[in-house]
Amino acid sequence: MSWRDSERRRRAFRVMVKARVEAERRLGLTARGKRRLARLRPTKLSWLASVYGSDKGVTAHQYVDLYEQILAPHRREYTRVLEIGIYKGASILMWREFFPNAEIFGLDIESVEVPGPRITTLQGDQSAPDTIERLRALGPFDLIVDDGSHKAEHILASFAGLYDSVKPGGWYVIEDMQTAYAEKGYNGGPPGHPDTAASLVKSLVDAVNRDEIAPYYPDAAAALPRVAEMHVHPRVTFIRRGGT
Ligand SMILES: C[S@@+](CC[C@H](N)C(=O)[O-])C[C@H]1O[C@@H](n2cnc3c(N)ncnc32)[C@H](O)[C@@H]1O
């Protein structure tokens, strides 16, 4: 295994990032200071995650390298990005830097303000039909990220209501899929448990093969969403919308 892919490199990187985050905390950077620091490497998501303190970074969930690999080639073309789950706004700020031409929308059940240009925050429950209607009116989106409650029924309701608000070729991402296996608090269960994010992703394997199913079962094919491809990784799934 090369040094680039080694666990030793990842460990060393984590130690460096932790030290830098701690140094920045001690410096007590203002929002303006963070923005200045972010601009030093606006294309590097692991850098932006640590500057803004997002748990998508290498010190926690480690999603940033995947996001970068998949989204970086077209990041300048993105004009509308929605994230469900704002918390303190770290990832919203990270996306704003990474997608320099996009309006960034954030939804949270709590009232959260993230001031600044190109950012709009909304309050609402991700599973409520009226919230979904409000979000649909803001689309279509190049990217939708579900990092909200992580409850099975909420993930399914958001996906059912919002997936066709993703532009063809755009991405719908479901984070923290491990909650599909957690009964307490998330209504998940063992593998095979129905109505979880994992069962949704499994059913989308048929959707990826929609055109192949059509000659045999046209009605079944027509009922499937348009999915061009999926990347299933530990804890996170990337779904690219098909169609034209
Ligand atoms: C993991 S945090 C989001 C972190 C943020 N995306 C980041 O990376 O910095 C999850 C957020 O989802 C919000 N949330 C919980 N239930 C929700 C719901 N039903 N609808 C919308 N947001 C919800 C919580 O208030 C919390 O702020």
The ligand as an SDF file (V2000), in Angstrom:
LIG
                    3D

 27 29  0  0  0  0  0  0  0  0999 V2000
  -25.5990   16.7000   12.4210 C   0  0  0  0  0  0  0  0  0  0  0  0
  -26.3420   18.2590   12.6570 S   0  0  0  0  0  0  0  0  0  0  0  0
  -25.9620   19.1000   11.1550 C   0  0  0  0  0  0  0  0  0  0  0  0
  -24.5040   19.4210   11.0250 C   0  0  0  0  0  0  0  0  0  0  0  0
  -24.1520   20.2760    9.8340 C   0  0  0  0  0  0  0  0  0  0  0  0
  -24.6840   19.7740    8.5870 N   0  0  0  0  0  0  0  0  0  0  0  0
  -22.6310   20.3610    9.7100 C   0  0  0  0  0  0  0  0  0  0  0  0
  -22.0450   19.5110    9.0060 O   0  0  0  0  0  0  0  0  0  0  0  0
  -22.0570   21.2680   10.3130 O   0  0  0  0  0  0  0  0  0  0  0  0
  -28.0270   17.8220   12.4890 C   0  0  0  0  0  0  0  0  0  0  0  0
  -28.9970   18.9930   12.4970 C   0  0  0  0  0  0  0  0  0  0  0  0
  -30.2640   18.5090   12.0630 O   0  0  0  0  0  0  0  0  0  0  0  0
  -31.2710   19.2330   12.7280 C   0  0  0  0  0  0  0  0  0  0  0  0
  -32.5260   18.4770   12.7010 N   0  0  0  0  0  0  0  0  0  0  0  0
  -32.9370   17.5040   13.5860 C   0  0  0  0  0  0  0  0  0  0  0  0
  -34.1750   17.0610   13.2450 N   0  0  0  0  0  0  0  0  0  0  0  0
  -34.5260   17.7450   12.1350 C   0  0  0  0  0  0  0  0  0  0  0  0
  -35.6930   17.7330   11.3050 C   0  0  0  0  0  0  0  0  0  0  0  0
  -36.7250   16.9090   11.5700 N   0  0  0  0  0  0  0  0  0  0  0  0
  -35.7610   18.5750   10.2670 N   0  0  0  0  0  0  0  0  0  0  0  0
  -34.7160   19.4150    9.9880 C   0  0  0  0  0  0  0  0  0  0  0  0
  -33.5900   19.4740   10.7350 N   0  0  0  0  0  0  0  0  0  0  0  0
  -33.4910   18.6500   11.7840 C   0  0  0  0  0  0  0  0  0  0  0  0
  -30.7160   19.4430   14.1290 C   0  0  0  0  0  0  0  0  0  0  0  0
  -31.3390   20.5610   14.7500 O   0  0  0  0  0  0  0  0  0  0  0  0
  -29.2240   19.6430   13.8590 C   0  0  0  0  0  0  0  0  0  0  0  0
  -28.8840   21.0010   13.8150 O   0  0  0  0  0  0  0  0  0  0  0  0
  1  2  1  0
  2  3  1  0
  2 10  1  0
  3  4  1  0
  4  5  1  0
  5  6  1  0
  5  7  1  0
  7  8  2  0
  7  9  1  0
 10 11  1  0
 11 12  1  0
 11 26  1  0
 12 13  1  0
 13 14  1  0
 13 24  1  0
 14 15  1  0
 14 23  1  0
 15 16  2  0
 16 17  1  0
 17 18  1  0
 17 23  2  0
 18 19  1  0
 18 20  2  0
 20 21  1  0
 21 22  2  0
 22 23  1  0
 24 25  1  0
 24 26  1  0
 26 27  1  0
M  CHG  2   2   1   9  -1
M  END
$$$$
